[in-house]
Amino acid sequence: MRLGIKAKQVLGVTTIVGLVVVALSAIQLSALARMNLEESAARGGLLSSAIFQRARAVVAEGGDPRAALAADPGIRSLLESSIAYSPNVTYAAIVAADGTVIAHSDPTLQGTHLAREPALETLLEQHALAQLGAIYQGRGRTFEVVQPLLLNNVTFGSIRIGVSTLLIRQDLNTALRPAVLTAAAALLIAMVVAMLLAQVVLRPIHVISSGLSRRRVRRARQLVQRRQRPPVGRSRAAGRRAGNPRVGRRAARGRRGAVRDRRRAAVRQPAAVCAPPA
C-alpha cells in the first residue's frame, strides 16, 4: 500500500516526536535510577557508620568482641531501628569473617550463616543499562553496603546493610507515570500539528506536482504523434495510405500535369507530320 505525501509527513513527524520522547524518557529513567541507588547507598552508609561507632565503643571495653556485640542492647536497638529508617533497607547485621551472624535486625537469624550479596558500590560503577537491568530483574535483587570491622588491624567481621531493588523499582514506576502521560500527550499533539501543517505546507507541492504531471502527459502525446508520422522519402502512394493530405494533393497535381503534357504533345505531332516539303 503506497502512502501519499500527506500520510508520509504525518508519519515522519510522529515518528520523530516519538523517538525524541522515548529517548528523553530513557534518560530520565536512568537518571532517576542512579539517584535512587546513590540515595540508598548513602542511607546504608549512614546506618553502617552509626552501628560502627557503637561497635567500636563496645569492643574497646575488652573481653570477647563477638559476645559483647551480640549482648549489647545499643547494638540491638540500632539494628532493629535501621529497618524503619529506610523502606529500601531489608536487614542490618554484624557478621563474623566466616559468615556467621553475630547480631541481626531479625533476632531469629543470630548464629546462622548469612550469604554474601553483591556490593551496591559495584552496581553504581556500572552503566545505566546494567543498573536498570538489576532494578527490573525478576522480583528484585538485594545488594549490600558493607563496612569492615577491624580489631588490632585484623578484620574480624563486617557490618552489612541489605538494600532491595524492588522498592527502588516501585519508586521509579511512581515517578515515571507523569512522564508516560506527557509522552502520550506529546504524540497526540504531534499528530494533530502534522496534519495541519500537511494541509498548509503541501498545497504548493501538490500544485507543482500536478503541473509536472500534465507536462509529462503532453510530452508523451507529442512523442506518440512523432512516431506516427511517415519518414522523409516515402512514396506518394504510401503517403496517401498514411492519410497525409499534403502528399495526396501533390500526387494529384502531378497526374494532372502529366495528362496536359501528353495532350499538348498529341496536338503538335499531326501539325508537324502534315507540313509540305520545302
C-alpha positions in Angstrom: 0.0 0.0 0.0 1.5 3.3 -1.2 1.4 6.3 1.2 0.7 9.8 0.0 2.9 12.8 0.7 0.5 13.9 3.5 0.5 10.5 5.2 4.3 10.3 4.9 4.7 13.7 6.5 2.3 12.9 9.4 4.1 9.5 9.9 7.5 11.2 9.8 6.7 13.9 12.3 5.0 11.5 14.7 8.0 9.1 14.4 10.5 11.8 15.2 8.5 13.1 18.1 8.1 9.5 19.4 11.8 8.8 19.2 12.6 12.1 21.0 10.1 11.3 23.7 11.4 7.8 24.2 15.0 9.0 24.3 14.2 11.7 26.9 12.2 9.2 28.9 15.1 6.7 28.9 17.5 9.5 30.0 15.1 10.5 32.8 14.6 6.9 33.9 18.4 6.2 34.0 18.9 9.4 36.0 16.2 8.5 38.5 17.6 5.0 38.8 21.1 6.3 39.6 19.7 8.9 42.0 17.7 6.3 43.9 20.7 3.9 44.1 23.0 6.7 45.3 20.4 7.7 47.9 20.1 4.1 49.1 23.9 3.7 49.3 24.1 7.0 51.3 21.4 5.8 53.7 23.1 2.4 54.1 26.5 4.1 54.7 24.9 6.3 57.4 23.4 3.3 59.1 26.6 1.4 59.0 28.6 4.3 60.3 26.2 4.6 63.3 26.5 0.9 64.0 30.3 1.1 63.6 30.6 3.9 66.2 28.6 1.8 68.8 30.5 -1.4 67.9 33.9 0.3 68.4 32.8 1.6 71.8 31.7 -1.9 72.8 34.8 -3.6 71.6 37.0 -1.1 73.3 35.6 -2.2 76.7 37.6 -5.5 76.3 36.6 -9.1 76.6 35.2 -11.3 73.8 34.2 -8.9 71.0 31.7 -11.3 69.4 29.9 -12.0 72.7 30.0 -8.3 73.6 28.5 -7.2 70.3 25.8 -9.9 70.5 24.7 -8.9 74.0 24.9 -5.1 73.7 21.4 -3.6 73.8 22.6 -0.5 72.0 23.7 -2.6 69.0 20.4 -4.4 69.1 18.4 -1.2 69.1 20.4 0.3 66.1 20.0 -2.9 64.1 16.2 -3.1 64.7 15.6 0.6 64.1 17.5 0.5 60.8 14.6 -1.3 59.1 12.2 1.5 59.9 14.8 4.2 58.9 14.5 3.5 55.2 12.0 1.4 53.3 14.7 0.1 50.9 16.7 -1.5 53.8 15.7 -5.1 54.2 18.2 -6.1 57.0 21.2 -4.9 59.0 23.6 -7.3 60.6 27.1 -7.7 62.1 28.7 -10.7 60.6 31.9 -12.5 61.5 34.7 -13.1 59.0 33.4 -16.7 58.4 29.9 -15.5 57.6 28.3 -16.3 61.0 25.8 -13.7 62.2 26.9 -12.0 65.4 23.9 -9.7 65.6 21.0 -9.2 63.2 17.9 -7.0 62.9 15.9 -10.2 63.0 17.0 -11.9 66.3 16.0 -15.4 65.0 18.8 -15.3 62.5 21.5 -14.8 65.1 24.1 -17.5 64.9 23.2 -18.6 61.3 25.2 -18.2 58.2 24.5 -15.1 56.1 25.3 -15.4 52.4 27.2 -12.6 50.8 25.3 -10.4 48.4 26.8 -8.1 45.6 28.1 -4.7 46.8 25.9 -1.7 46.0 29.0 0.3 45.2 29.8 -2.1 42.4 26.4 -1.5 40.8 26.9 2.2 41.0 30.1 1.9 38.9 28.3 0.2 36.1 26.5 1.8 33.2 22.8 2.9 33.1 21.5 -0.2 31.3 23.1 -2.6 33.8 21.6 -0.6 36.7 18.1 -0.7 35.1 18.5 -4.4 34.4 19.4 -5.0 38.0 16.4 -3.0 39.2 13.9 -4.5 36.9 15.2 -8.1 37.0 12.6 -10.6 38.3 11.3 -9.9 41.7 14.2 -7.6 42.6 17.7 -8.2 43.9 19.4 -7.5 47.1 22.7 -5.5 47.3 24.7 -4.8 50.4 26.5 -1.8 51.8 29.5 -3.3 53.7 31.8 -1.7 56.2 34.6 -3.9 57.7 35.3 -4.2 61.4 38.9 -4.3 62.4 40.5 -5.5 65.7 44.2 -4.9 66.1 44.4 -4.2 62.3 42.8 -7.6 61.6 39.4 -7.9 60.0 37.2 -10.0 62.3 33.8 -9.1 60.9 31.8 -6.6 58.9 28.6 -4.6 59.1 26.2 -5.4 56.3 23.2 -3.3 55.3 20.9 -5.1 52.8 19.2 -2.9 50.2 16.4 -4.2 47.9 15.9 -3.0 44.4 12.2 -4.0 44.4 11.3 -0.9 46.4 13.6 1.2 44.2 11.6 -0.1 41.2 8.3 1.0 42.8 9.7 4.5 43.3 10.8 4.6 39.7 7.4 3.4 38.4 5.7 6.1 40.5 8.0 8.8 39.2 7.5 7.7 35.6 3.7 7.8 35.5 3.7 11.6 34.8 6.4 11.1 32.1 4.3 8.4 30.3 1.2 10.7 30.3 3.3 13.6 29.0 4.7 11.4 26.2 1.2 10.3 25.2 0.0 13.9 25.1 3.1 14.9 23.1 2.5 12.2 20.5 -1.2 13.2 20.1 -0.3 16.9 19.7 2.4 16.0 17.2 -0.1 14.1 15.0 -2.6 17.0 15.0 0.1 19.6 14.2 1.5 17.4 11.4 -1.9 17.1 9.8 -2.5 20.8 10.0 1.0 21.5 8.5 0.3 19.0 5.8 -2.8 21.0 4.7 -0.8 24.3 4.5 2.7 23.3 3.5 1.9 20.6 1.0 -0.5 22.7 -1.1 2.2 24.3 -3.3 3.9 21.0 -3.7 0.6 19.5 -5.0 0.3 22.3 -7.5 3.8 21.8 -8.7 3.3 18.0 -8.9 0.1 18.3 -10.9 1.8 20.8 -13.3 4.6 18.4 -13.8 2.2 15.5 -14.4 0.3 17.5 -17.1 3.6 18.3 -18.8 4.7 14.7 -18.8 1.4 13.7 -20.4 1.6 16.4 -23.0 5.2 15.3 -23.9 4.2 11.7 -24.1 1.4 12.6 -26.6 3.9 14.6 -28.7 6.2 11.6 -28.8 3.4 9.3 -30.0 2.5 11.7 -32.7 6.1 12.0 -33.9 6.4 8.2 -34.1 3.2 8.0 -36.2 4.4 10.5 -38.9 5.9 8.9 -42.1 9.6 9.4 -42.7 11.0 11.5 -45.5 11.4 9.7 -48.8 8.2 7.6 -48.7 6.3 7.2 -51.9 3.2 9.2 -52.6 1.0 6.1 -52.5 2.4 5.3 -49.1 1.7 8.9 -48.1 -1.9 8.6 -49.2 -2.3 5.3 -47.3 -0.9 7.0 -44.3 -3.6 9.7 -44.6 -1.3 12.6 -45.4 -3.5 15.1 -47.4 -0.5 17.2 -48.5 1.2 14.3 -50.2 -2.1 13.3 -51.8 -2.6 16.8 -53.3 0.9 16.8 -54.7 0.4 13.5 -56.4 -2.9 14.6 -57.9 -1.3 17.8 -59.3 1.5 15.7 -60.8 -1.0 13.4 -62.5 -2.9 16.3 -64.0 0.3 17.9 -65.3 1.3 14.7 -66.9 -2.1 14.4 -68.7 -1.8 18.0 -70.0 1.7 17.3 -71.3 0.5 14.3 -73.2 -2.4 16.2 -74.8 -0.1 19.0 -76.0 2.3 16.5 -77.5 -0.6 14.9 -79.3 -1.8 18.2 -80.8 1.6 19.3 -82.0 2.6 15.9 -83.6 -0.1 16.0 -86.5 0.9 19.5 -87.5 4.5 18.5 -87.8 3.6 15.5 -90.0 1.3 17.3 -92.4 3.6 20.3 -93.2 4.6 20.5 -97.0 8.2 19.9 -98.0 10.3 23.0 -98.8 
